[in-house]
């Protein structure tokens, strides 16, 4: 960048990331399905070792729920951090524009004269 140039930080894209990750409905749907799987009784009927298979299925669904909770926290963190970064980008752009105006007005032109 040359003197007097400012860089625009793309806060719109950061806010877009925040909105897209915040709107993820799939995690909620997966959670509901895993809860259903984990809570079904007698799914294997009278099949030999059906109770053990049912317990294994419920255990697997519970483990998937735990992983999903961790993923959900990560997604929430990404959404929150993207929003914070967007706010910082907006403030940085505003401050850069303000500083550029100050430099232009105090020197009477685009650049201050050095003597």
Secondary structure, DSSP 8 states (H G I E B T S, - for coil): --TT------HHHHHHHHHHHHT--HHHHHHHHHHHHHH-SSTTTT-TTHHHHHHHHHHHHHHHHHHHHHHHHHHHHHHHHHHHHHHHHHHHHHHHHHHHHHHHHHHSSSS----
